[in-house]
Amino acid sequence: MPRQALDQAYEGLRRVARLNDFGGVNYQFEVYRWPGSNDSDRLLRSRAAAYALYVLAKGGRADIGQVRYFHDARMNDEPSPLARAQIGAALHHLGDRARARNAFRQAERALGYRNSGDWYQTSLRDVAGVLALAAEAGETELVDRLRQRLERDAPDAGRLTTQEQAHLLLAANTLLERAGPVSVTLNGEAMAERRVLANAQRLAQGLAFANAARGPVWRTLQTSGTPLEAPPAMSAGYSISKTAYSMSGSSVDLNALRQGDRVVIVLSGQPEGARTYPTVLVDLLPAGLEIEATLGPEDGTGPVRWDGSRRDGAFAWIGEITRTQVAEARDDRFVAAADLRGAFRVAYIVRAVTPGRYTLPAAQVEDMYRPGVMARTATSSVRIAPRS
């Protein structure tokens, strides 16, 4: 990376590390408050400062007095285990072993903390993150305790959040470095690569793996293929529905379309909780349809003005259309992304272009950082008759 870019990044981190001075830092330090949230602007700033001090220390750019001040004066007010461990790792890189060890002890005691207002934080993420930082600082006994905890408490891979996946990867990397070289045999022969691809025929012949090294080896198994049946509708933290209308708002039977017909697809639903949900919504397109336009808030019911008047869009019959950060009409799908704090409604216009009978894929909505929090509609069909 160019030196100038690194210097600018370090200067930004120095400003973030100053807990009481965030002038000139283009960073969001305001926490959205909702009933049941225990997060605050002060806690967010403290977590950000801990991470900034860790990065600065690792890069040889930290002020040791500033890191020691955080440890001595602010550690008891910082509930995040990961932030405490970041201060411990920073102190380790700066050569203060006594304070570093104490910071890691405090981080271990704080494990289990839950910040309901921080959608990035989970107890599992904290365990994995503290383990990786402890290994970096040479805290061998703590690493062994947390490794056993991870082996006992880690959920199935399909239930992991993106943050949990990232920190587990960091933890696994540090554990592999401590374990020494990996040596695994496949059917009695040394493996040249750590990744094995096997189709059904190869699986039927049998695959026998054996660990030829002294340390433990972790394995990941992934399967892929085409399902025999379309997955059913489901709801796990969200609700979603998909409805087709004519351009004037009347109901449309998607099995009675004619070539050239235009249809408005409306996707609506809501998350179950009260917090902010960083949401992505994907609606795959049947082969016989093409997206003509996406609809925005200005196309639906308009907001009430100060004088009681309201300017509605051409599709006011849809109701209020949710404002999104992203709303894209791709060749094979409609994609939208938004930070939701309640019900949502998005819409787009399609045209029937190719006669035939097609599968209508399910629409799906999910939390971008918790893939297991999601919902999808049922799969159905579309029939398009020739224009004549």
N, C-alpha and C positions, 0 to 999 in steps of 0.2 A: 504494500500500500504506500502511496506517496507520503513523504514526511509531513507535508503541509496538512493533509487530511487528518493524519494521526494527531498532530499538534492541536488542530481545531477540536477534535473529539475529546482529547484530554482536557482542554480548557473548558469545554462544556461540562465534563464530569466534575471538574473542580468546583464549578458553580453549583451543581446539584449536591455536592458533598457538603456545602455550607448550608446547614439546616435552616438557618434563619434568613437566608439571602438567596432568592431565586430570580433576581432581576436579570433579564436578558436571556433566560433559558426558555426555549420554545417547547415546553413540556406541560402536560395536563396534570395539575396537582389538586384538582377539585374532585372530591368523591361524591357520586350520586347517592343520596340518602333515601332509604326506604324503610318501612317498619320491619324490624328484625335484623337490620344491618348493624354490625359492630365495627365497621371501618370508619375512618375519619381522615380529613386532610392531613392532620399531624402524623398519623400512622403511615400514610402513603409517602409523605416526605421523608420520614425516618427510614423506611424500607429502601427508598431510592438512594438516600445518602449512604446507607450501608453497602449497597451494590457498587455505587460509584467509588467509594473508598477501597473496596476490594479490587476493582479493575485498575485503579490508579496504583495501588500497592504492587500488584502483579506486574505492571508495566514499569515499575521503578519511579513513579511520579508522585507518590503520596507523601503527605506531611505526617510524620510519625506522631507528632503531638496531637494532630487532629484525630487520628485513629485511636490513640490512647484516651483522648477526651470522650469519644463515643463510648468506649469500653467502661471507663470509670464513672461517667456522669449520666449516661443515657441508656445503658444496657438494660437496667431493670425496668425501664419504661417501654422497651421494645419487645412485644410479645412474639414476634415471628421467629421461629427456630432457624429459618433459612437466613434471615438478616443477621442473627447472632453468629451463625457459622461463617458468614461472609466477613464479619469483623474478625473472627478468629483466624481465618485464612489470611486476611490482610496483615494482622499482627505477626503471623508466622513468616510471611514474605519480608516483613520489616525487621525480623530478628528478635522480636519480643516473645519468647517462648512461654514465659509464665502467664502473661495475659492471654496469649492465644489458647493455651490449655484451659484456662478458666472460661473463656468465651465458648469453647466447644462443650464444656460441662453444662453451661447455661443453655446452650442450644439443645442438648439432649434432654434436659429437664423440660424444655418448652414443647417438645414433640407431642402431637395430639391437639395443639391449638387449632382452632377453626375460625377463619375470618369469613363470615357469611356475605360480606360486601365485596370481596375480592374474587372474581370468577377464575382467576389464574391459580388460586391457592387451594391445595388439598393436603390432608395429613400425609398421604402417600408421596406426593411431590416433595414435601419437606423432608421426609425420611431419606429419599433418594438423593436430594440435593445436599443435605448435611453429610451423608455418607461420602459423596464425591469430594466435597471440600475437606472433610476429615482425612481422606486418603491423600489429598494433595498436601496436607500439612503434616503427614506422618503420624497421625493419631491412630495407631494400629489397633489398640484395644477397642476404641469406639467404633472403628470400621467393622471389626468382627461382630460386635453386638448389633449394629445396624444391619449388617448382612443377614444375620439370622432373623431379624425382624422382617426384612424384606421378603425372605423366602417363605415366612409364615403368613404374612398379611397381604402380599401382592394379589390383586384380582386378576381375572381373565384379561387377556390382551385386548379383547373387543370392548372392554369397559373403561379403558384408560383414556384420560384426557390428553390433549396434545402436550400440555405442560408436564404431565406425569411421564409420558413417553420420552420427552427430551431429557428430563433429569434421570430417568432410569437408564437411558443410553449413556449419560455421563458416568453414572455409578458403575454400570457394567464395564465401561472402558477402564476405570480405575481399578476395578477388581481383577480384570484380565492382566493389567500391567503388574499387579502385585503377585499374581499366580504364576507368572513366568510364561514361557512359550506354550501355545496351545498345540496339542498333538492328538489328533483323532484319526482312527482307522475306519475304513468303510469296507465291509466284507473281508477284513483281514489285511487290507492294503492301506498304506498311508494316504491321507487325502491331500491332494495338491491345492485345493481351494476350500474355503470355509462355507461355500454355498453349493447346495446340491439340488438340481432340478430333476424331478421324477414324474413321468406320466403314469397312467394306470398300468400299462404293460410292465414298466420297470418296477413299480410297487408290487405287482403280482410276483415278480421274480424274487423279491425280498431284499431289504436293506438292513444291514446289521452294523450299527455304529458302536465304537468302543473308545473310551477315554484312555489314551496311552501316556498322559502326563500325570503329574502328582496332584495338581490343584483341581478344583471343581471346574466344570465346563457347563455353561448355560446354552440351551438350544431354543430356537424359535421355529415353529411349524406353521406354514401358511398354505392354505388350500384355495384353489380358484377353479372356476368352471361355470357352465351355464346351468341354471336350475331347471328341473323338469317342469315345475309349475311356477307361475308368477307369485311373488310373495304377497300375502294378504295385507289389507289395511291394518295399521297399528298406531298406537299412541303411547308415548313414554315421555311425558313432560311437556308435550305440545298437543294441540289439536289442529287439524287442517281439513279443509274441504275444497273441492274443485268443481266449478259449475260453468256451463256453457250457455251463452245468451246470444240472441240476435243483436244487430246493431241498435235496435230500438229498445232492448231490454226484455224481450219475451224469451221464454225458455226455448231451447233448441235440442232436438234429438240428434245426437252425433252419428247415429246410424241411418239418418235420412238426409244427409247432405248432398248437394249437387256441386259439380265442378264450377268454381267461381264464387261460391258462397263465402261470405265473411262472417266470422264468429268471434265474439268476445269471451275470452277465458278469464274467469275470476277465481283467484286463490285467496282463501281467508282462513283465519284461525287465531290462536293465541297460545302463549306459554302459560303454564300452570302457576308459576311463582310470581312474586312481586318485584324481583330484582331486574336489572337490565340484562337482556339476553342478546349477545352478539350473534346474529342469526343469518344463516344462508338458506335460501330457498331455491330448489331446482325442479323444473318441470320439463321432462323430456318430451320431444315433439314426435307425433306419429309421422310416418314416412309420407303420407299424402297431404300434409299441411305445411304451410310456410308462414313464419311470423312476418306481419306487415308493419306493426308498430307496437311500442310499449306505451302504457298510459301512466301518467304521473298525477300528483295531487291537483294540479290545475285542470285536469280533465274530469274530475269527479265533483262531489259536493264541496263548495267553497266555504271557508271559515266565515263566521259572523263578524261583521265590522263593528266599529265603535258606535255607529249610528243605527245598528240593527239590520243593515242591508247585507246582502250576500251575493257574490258573483259565482254562479255555478258554471262548470264546464259542460262540454257537449255530452258527457256520459254521467251526468249527475245521478241518474237512476242506479248507478253502481253504489253510491254512497261516498263516504270519505275514503280516498285512496292514500295509503301510507307513503310517507316520504322515505326514500331509501338512499343509501350511499351508492349503491350499484343497482342498475336494472338493465340487463343486456339481452338483446335478441340475437342469439347465435344460430348457426345453421341447423343444429339438432336439438336446441333446448332454450328455455327461458331461465335466466339466472338473476336473482336479486339478493342483496345483502343489506341488513339494517340492524341498528341497535334497538331492540324492541323493549318497551316498558308496558306492554298490554297487547290488545288485539291488533291484528294486521289485516290489510286487504290490499292486494296488488292485482293488476290486470294487464292483459295484452290482447292484441287483435291478430287472428290468423285467417288465412285464406285457403280454401280447399282447392288444390291444384292438380292432383292426379287421381283419376278414378281407381277404385279398388276397395278392398277391405283390409284394415290395418289394426294392429294392437295399439290401444291408448295407454301409454306407460303411466305409472303412478307419479304423482307429485310428492316431493319430499321436503321437509323442513327440519333443520337441526341446529343445535348450538355449535358454533364454530370451534369451541374449545372443549366441549363435552359431547363427542359424537354419539354417545348412548342416549342423550336427551334429544329426542326426535319424534317425528310422526310422518306417516305417509298415507296416501289415499289408495283405494283399490285400483287394480288394473281392469280396463274394460276394452271396448272396441270402437272403431270408427268405420263407417261405410260411406264412400263417396261415389255417387252415380254420375255418369257422363252428362255433360251440359245438355245434350239433345233429349 
